[in-house]
Amino acid sequence: MSGMSMYSSFWPVFCLSVLLLAGCAASGGSHAGTLLAQDYRNMTNPELTAYEQQLSEEISRSGSGSGGTSIGFGLGSRGSDLGFGLGVEQSLGGGGGGSAPVELRDRREAVRVEMRRRGLLPPVASGG
């Protein structure tokens, strides 16, 4: 009978743990949409410089492709004892077909053109 009460208290804790891990994994997402929504043409010079840095950081975080998040769990028993384990793995990059890094790179290049126009970056050297 005591084994039955152990199992009945196990499932609510297990389900709550899975939900918490899923929330943590989802909150580690990309800020690409927020960055791309900003209008860099109306920014002051310091804002534009900081914005270019944020774009560069987001590009390096996102890698060359879209990342993924995995949530895993395992159950095990030994005699009358029951245990479980939970884990979250978040991968970045790896050849995915996501469009956010390409859009971020395009935006960063447009921001750099604007920075050159304002004299914040040196002009691009012509190779010819």
C-alpha positions as CSV (number, residue, x, y, z in Angstrom):
1,M,0.0,0.0,0.0
2,S,2.8,2.4,0.8
3,G,4.3,1.8,-2.7
4,M,1.0,3.0,-4.2
5,S,1.1,6.3,-2.4
6,M,4.7,6.8,-3.6
7,Y,3.6,6.4,-7.2
8,S,0.6,8.7,-6.8
9,S,2.9,11.5,-5.5
10,F,5.5,10.8,-8.2
11,W,3.4,11.8,-11.2
12,P,2.5,15.4,-10.2
13,V,6.1,16.1,-9.3
14,F,7.3,14.6,-12.6
15,C,4.8,16.5,-14.7
16,L,5.6,19.8,-12.9
17,S,9.3,19.2,-13.5
18,V,8.8,18.6,-17.3
19,L,6.7,21.8,-17.6
20,L,9.4,23.8,-15.7
21,L,12.2,22.5,-18.0
22,A,10.1,23.2,-21.1
23,G,9.6,26.8,-19.9
24,C,13.4,27.2,-19.2
25,A,14.2,25.8,-22.7
26,A,11.8,28.1,-24.4
27,S,13.0,31.2,-22.6
28,G,16.5,30.8,-23.9
29,G,15.3,31.7,-27.4
30,S,16.6,34.1,-29.9
31,H,16.1,37.9,-29.9
32,A,16.4,38.1,-33.7
33,G,12.8,39.2,-34.2
34,T,13.2,42.1,-31.7
35,L,16.5,43.2,-33.3
36,L,15.1,43.1,-36.8
37,A,12.0,45.2,-35.8
38,Q,14.2,48.2,-34.8
39,D,14.6,51.1,-37.2
40,Y,18.3,51.8,-37.2
41,R,18.0,54.8,-39.5
42,N,16.5,56.9,-36.7
43,M,19.1,55.9,-34.0
44,T,21.7,58.2,-32.6
45,N,25.3,57.4,-33.3
46,P,25.9,55.7,-29.9
47,E,22.6,53.7,-30.3
48,L,23.6,52.6,-33.8
49,T,27.0,51.4,-32.5
50,A,25.4,49.5,-29.7
51,Y,22.8,48.1,-32.1
52,E,25.5,46.8,-34.4
53,Q,27.2,45.1,-31.5
54,Q,23.8,43.4,-30.5
55,L,23.4,42.2,-34.0
56,S,26.9,40.7,-34.0
57,E,26.3,39.0,-30.7
58,E,23.0,37.5,-31.8
59,I,24.7,36.2,-35.0
60,S,27.4,34.5,-33.0
61,R,24.8,33.1,-30.6
62,S,22.7,31.7,-33.4
63,G,25.7,30.2,-35.3
64,S,25.4,29.3,-39.0
65,G,22.0,27.8,-38.7
66,S,19.0,27.4,-36.5
67,G,19.4,25.6,-33.2
68,G,17.2,23.2,-31.5
69,T,16.1,22.3,-28.0
70,S,15.7,18.8,-26.7
71,I,14.0,17.7,-23.5
72,G,14.8,14.2,-22.2
73,F,13.6,12.2,-19.3
74,G,14.3,8.7,-18.0
75,L,12.6,6.4,-15.6
76,G,14.2,3.7,-13.6
77,S,13.5,1.4,-10.7
78,R,15.5,-0.8,-8.4
79,G,13.4,-3.0,-6.2
80,S,10.6,-0.9,-4.8
81,D,12.4,2.4,-5.4
82,L,11.4,4.4,-8.5
83,G,13.5,7.3,-9.8
84,F,13.5,9.7,-12.7
85,G,15.9,12.1,-14.4
86,L,15.2,15.1,-16.6
87,G,17.5,17.1,-18.9
88,V,17.4,20.0,-21.4
89,E,19.9,20.3,-24.2
90,Q,20.0,23.4,-26.4
91,S,22.1,23.3,-29.5
92,L,23.1,26.2,-31.7
93,G,24.2,26.2,-35.3
94,G,24.8,23.0,-37.3
95,G,23.6,23.6,-40.8
96,G,19.9,24.2,-40.2
97,G,17.9,26.1,-42.8
98,G,16.8,29.0,-40.5
99,S,16.4,32.4,-42.1
100,A,17.0,34.5,-39.0
101,P,20.9,34.4,-39.2
102,V,20.8,35.4,-42.8
103,E,18.4,38.3,-42.1
104,L,20.6,39.3,-39.1
105,R,23.7,39.3,-41.3
106,D,21.9,41.4,-43.9
107,R,20.7,43.9,-41.3
108,R,24.2,44.1,-39.8
109,E,25.6,44.9,-43.2
110,A,23.0,47.6,-43.8
111,V,23.8,49.0,-40.3
112,R,27.5,49.1,-41.2
113,V,26.8,50.9,-44.4
114,E,24.8,53.5,-42.4
115,M,27.7,53.7,-39.9
116,R,30.1,54.4,-42.8
117,R,27.8,57.0,-44.2
118,R,27.9,58.8,-40.7
119,G,31.7,58.4,-40.5
120,L,31.5,55.9,-37.6
121,L,33.4,53.3,-39.6
122,P,36.2,53.7,-42.1
123,P,35.2,53.4,-45.8
124,V,35.6,50.0,-47.4
125,A,38.9,49.7,-49.3
126,S,38.4,49.1,-52.9
127,G,40.3,46.1,-54.2
128,G,41.3,46.8,-57.7
